[in-house]
Amino acid sequence: MPRRMLVVLLGLLLFAAAPARAEHRFIVRSSLGAPSLQQVCLVQLCRVVRGLDGTLGQLFLISTSDLVDPQLFLATLRAVPGVLDAESDQLLSLTEGLATLESAPAALTQTSPVSYYGAQVWYGYAFQPAAGIVRLFDAQDAYGKTGRGVVADIDTGVDPNHPVLQPVLLAGYDFTRDQPGASEMNDLPAGSAFPETPCDSCAPAQVNQHSIAMVDQHSIAMVDGPQFAAFGHGTMVAGVIHLVAPTAQILPLKAFHSDGTGYLSDILRALYYAVQNQAGVINMSFDFSLPSVELSSAIAYANQNAVICAASVGNDGQPANTYPAAISPVMGVASTSDFDARSSFSNYGADVWVAAPGEEIITTYPFGTYAAASGTSFSAPFVSGTAALLRDVSSSISPSAAAQSIAHAQPLGPELGNGRLDIFLALSSSM
């Protein structure tokens, strides 16, 4: 056996036999295909973990031992013929810059049941102030549009048994576990007990320092702590989408864990999955500060396939420079108060396409109950839901045409883009 091959094989055996260590992760675009890329890894002592772009077969996640210098590895990999681009995977967090609530809004205690498009919901959810501010019911009544097609939500997953959401939920996918289904309930400890129905006699209680939820004290204790810092986020975002577009289907795509962490590679997988599974709208209620070539490529792929994208601009109270909101043609969404002022926590500036209410939003929460939450995370789904209404007007509407319709908003000054979302005006402009 040639000496060079012997050295490579010995290295591979040592790499495989070594105790488990942290890995460096890389996102690699290659025209070589998986088998040839695996041959490259035989020499470079890396491992092809999985494809990231579904049926396209050009984007891969590769890992190496943490003993490898990541910058040297990237430089070496980029020099390989057939490797078109490579970047480090990013570990992201939903919990950075979360807005907080100090007390429960009155609407959270308005628990009388009302009928809302085939489901019984709390009055405080269906008729909350934000719905009136964006003229949701004016638009629904005037034009009879309640949402069409599939809205993908890249988030922490969803409570698949929530009675309000269940009729419109698709199965989705869990990229954190690489398995079908997107239940965030799987993040709870095995054997945990939680209420089958809401606790009607319980007072609002703080959960995870970023939301107020009407759940019993046992459940609050169970979901408290840093390991559950983002638990419920996906269910809450889905609830806002459903409020605005109650007959649109929701495709939950779980790319974040209950502690709020998630890899860029899983977000990329979710984007390609959404496009290849007939999503017409993608909601991204997250933001991060470092640019990514491959995130821009995934957004471009969505745009080429006429998928409308909206993203939150972040909660740092400063000029926005966050991704994916900064990537054209994503509509970056800021937060406003019930008095049409920029929320003090909301980012602002050039990356903002439009603003929407984002303070004390009443929405669905796991365990079949409801929560109030603040943040641009809950402003973005007002825009994504509006995009689903526009697709009900015209199923072939382009992302640019949808954005221009949504730009017919209430002006609030240059720092908030085209202004505060007005769903009636948005639908009027597309008729």
N, C-alpha and C positions, 0 to 999 in steps of 0.2 A: 504494500500500500504506500502511495507517495507520502512523503513526510508532511506536506502541507495538509492533505486530507486527514491524516492521523491527528494533527494538532487540532483541526476543526472539530473532528468527532470527539476528541478528548474534552475540548471545551464545552461541547454540547452536553456530554455526560455529566460534567461537573456542574453546569448550569442547572440541569434537570435534577441532580441529586442534592443540591444545596438546600439548606433550610429555607422555608418561605420567608421572603423579604419584601419590603416595599418595592414597587416597580415604577419605572419611568414609562409614561404612556405617550404615544405619538399618533397623530392623525396624518395619514399618508395617502396622497393621490397618485395612482400609478396606472399606466396603460398595459402593464405586464399581466394583469390578472392574478388571482389568488395563488395558483400553483407556482407560477414563476416568482412571485413575491416571496413565497415560502422558501424557494431555493436561495433567494438573496439573503434571507434570514439565517440560512444554514452557515453562511459565511460571516454575517454581521452579528451573530449570536443574539438574535432577536426572535420574537414570536408573533405570528399573525394571529391576533385574537379573534377578529370577526370583520365582516364587511359592514359598512356604515350607510351605504346609499341604496339599499334594497336591490332592485332589479338592474341597476346601472352597472354595478360591479367594478367601479373604479376607485372607491374610497374605502380605506381600511384603518382599523385600529391595530397598532403594533406596540408591543411592550418589550422592555429590556430589564435586566437587573438594575437595581439602584446603584450598583458599583460602576455602571457605565456613565461617562460624562455626557449629559444630554446634548449640550451644544456641539460637541465633537461628533456625536452620533448623527445629529441632524445634518451637519455639514457633509459627513461621509455619505449619508443616505441620499441627499440631494444630488450628489455626483454620480449616482448609479443611473445608467441609461434606462429610460422607461419610467423612472420616478419623476413625476411632474411637479410635485410640491410636497412639503412635509412641515408640520408644526407641532408644538407640544400640546398635549391635551390639557385643558384647564379644569381645575376643581372649583366650582362656583357655589354661591350660597344665596338662597332666597331670603335669609334672615338679616342680611346687612341693610341697614337703613329702613327697617320696618317702622311704620307709623304706629302710634299707640292711642288707646282710648283710656280716658280717666274715669268715665262713668258710662252706664248703659243709656243709650238714647231712648226716648219715650216710645218710639215705634217698636222697639224690641219687646215691650210689654203688651203690645196690642196683638194678642194671641187668638182673637176670635176667628173661626174658620170662614173662609170665603172660597168660592169656586174660581179657579183660574185655569182656563183651557184644559179642562178635564181632570184637574187635581184639586184637592182641598189644601189651601195654603193659609198661613197666618195673614191677617189683615195688614199687619205692619210690614210684611214683605211685599205684598202686591201693591199697596198704596203708600209706600214710603215717599218722603219728600223728593228724593232724587228722580223718581219716575215722573213726577210732575214737572220738575225743572227741565228735563230733557224733552218734554212733551211727548212721552211715549204713548199715552192713551189717545192723544189728539191724532197721532200718526196712525195708530191701529184702527181707530174709529173712522177716520177719513178715507183711508185707503184699503182697509181690510187685509193688511199684510202682517203676518205673524211669524215669518221666517221660513226659509227653504234650504234644503241641502244639509251639509255636514259642517259643523264648526269643530275643529280640532283644538283641544286645550292641552298645551304642554306644561305640566305642573307636577304636583305630588300625587296625582291620581284622583280618585273620587270615592265616595261612599256609594257603591253600586245599588244598595237597597234603599236609598233615600226615596221616600214615596213621591216627592215632588219631581225628582230627576229621573227616576227609574223608567218612566214611559218613553223618554227621548234618548236614553243612554245607549250607545253602542258599546261593544265589549272592550275595545281599546287594547292597549299593550303596555306591559310593564318592562321598560328597558333597564331598570335597576336590577331586575331578577331575570331578564331575558325570557319572559314567558307571556302567553296571552292573558288578557285581563289587566285592569289598571286600578285595582282596589287599594286605596290607601289604608284600609282596615288591616291589611296584611302586615303593616308596620307595627301594629300593637303586639305586645307580648302574647305568646301562645297561651290559651286558656284564660285570657283576660275576660272579665265580666263587664258588660256595659248595658245600659238600658235599651230595651227593645222599642220603647216609645218615649216621647219627651216627658220631662218631669214638670208637670203643669204648676206645681206648687213651689218650685224652686225660684229663688231670686237670681237675677243676672250675676254671673261670677266671672272673674278674670281668668283667662286661659292663655298660658304661654306668653304673657306680657304683651301680646299684640292684638288680641281680639277679646270681645265680650261674648260669651255663649250661654244660652239658657240650657244648662245640663246639670245633673245632680252632682253632689259633692264627690261621690265615689269616682265618677267619670272624670271630673276635673283633676283629681289627684292622679288618676291613671295617665292622663295625657300631659301632665305638667313635667317640666324638666327639659334640659337642653336637647335630649334625644328626640323630643317631640316639638321642637320650636316652630316647625312649619306644618305640623299635623293639622289637617282640615283646610289648608290653603287651597288645594285643588277643588274641593267640594264647594268652598265659598265662591271661588271664581266662576265655577260652572253654574252656580245659582244665579249670578248676575247675567250671564249669557242667556239663561233660560227665561229670566224675567223679561228681557228685551225681545227675544225671539223664541216664544214658547213652543212653536211647532218645528223649529229646526232640531236636527239630531246633533248630539254632542259626542265627539270621539275623544275620550280621555286618554292621554298619553303620559305615562308616569316616567319622568326623567329625573325626578328629585326624590330624595329620601325624606322621612319625617323630620329629620334634624335640619332640613333645608339645603343640604349639600347635593350637588349633582355634577356630572361630568359634561363638558362641552360635547364630547363624542356621543353621549346619549341624546343630547338635544339635536344634534345633527341627524342621528338615526330617526328621531321622532319627526323631524321636518320632512325627510324623504318618505317616511312611512305615511305621513298625513297626505302628501301629494299623491302617492301611489295607491291610496285607499279612498279616493274620491272626496277629500275635504275641499270645500270651496272657500273656507276661511280658517286662518290659524291665529289663535290667541296665545300671546307670550307674555304672561304677567311676571316677568323677571328682567333683571338688567345686570350687566357687568361692565367693567371699565376697559378691558383689553380687547383690541380688535382681533378678528380672526378671518383669514382669507377664506377658509372653508365655510364659515358661517355665512359670509357674503355670497359664496357660490350656492349654498343651499337656498338662501332667500331668492337668488336669481332664478334658480330652478323652479321654485314655487311661483314666481312671477310669470315665467315663461308658460306655465301651465294654468294661468289665470286664477291663481289662488291669492286671496286678499289677506294681508298680514297686518296685525296690530300688536304693539308692545308697550308696556309701561316704561316711563322714562326714569323712574327711580325716586327715592324719598330722601335725598340728601339736602334738599333746600338750596340747591346751587345751579348754575348754568349746566344744562344737560350735556353730557358727552358719554353716553352709555350705549351699549349694544344689547339687543339688535335694533333698538329704536333709531339709532343713527344711520342704519343701512337703508338706503333707498331701494325699493319703494315702501318700506315698512312705515305705517302710521304710528309715530310716537305719541303717547297719550299722557298728559299731565293731569293733576288733580285740582279740582276747585271745591270751594265750600258751598253750602246751601245759599250763600249770598253772592255767588258769582265772583268771589275773590280767589286768587291763587292760594291753595293750601300752603301753610307755612313750611310743611315738610316736602312739598313737591319740587322736583327739579323743573327747570324752565329753559327757554332759549331756542336755539336753532334746530334742535332735534325734535321739537314739539310740532306735530301736525295739527292737533286739536286737544282740547281739554274736556274732561267730563267729571261729574261729581265723584268725590272719592273720600268723603268724610261720613262716618257713621252709617255706612251702607248696610242694610239688612239683607241677609242672604242665607242660603242653606248651609248647614253644618252637619258633620257626621252624627250618627246615632238618630237620624231622622228628625233633627231639630234645626234651630236657626242660630245665627250669630250676627253681631254687628262688627264691622271692621273698617279701618281707614287705611288709605294708601293708594298709590297709583296702580297697584295690582288690581284694585277693584274699580278703577276708572277705565282701564283698557277693555274689559269685557263689555262695557256699555258700547264701545265703538265696534267691537267684534260682533256683538249682537245686531247692531245697526247694519253692518255689512251683510248679515244673513237676511235682514229685512229687504235690503237692496237686491239681493239675489232672488227674493220673492217677487220683486218688480220685474227683474230681467235675469234669468238664470245664466245668461252668457255675459253678464257685466264684467268688464275688465277691472283689474286692480286700480288702474289710473282713473277710470271713470267713477269707481266707487269712492276713491279718495277725493275726487273733485266734488262729488255729491255731499260727502261728509264735511267738506270745507265750507259748505253753506251753514255756517254756525253763527252764534252770537259773539260779536267782536269783544275782546277783553284786553286788547293791547298786544304789542309785538312779542312779549315774552311767552305768550300762550298760543303762538301760531295763528291758526285761523279762527280761534275763539272757542267758546264752550259749545259742546255738542247740542244740536237741536234736531231731533229725529224727524220732526214734522217737516222742517226745511230741507233736510237731506232727502227725504222721500219725494217731496214736492219737486225738487230739482231734477229728479230722475224720471218723472212721469212724462 
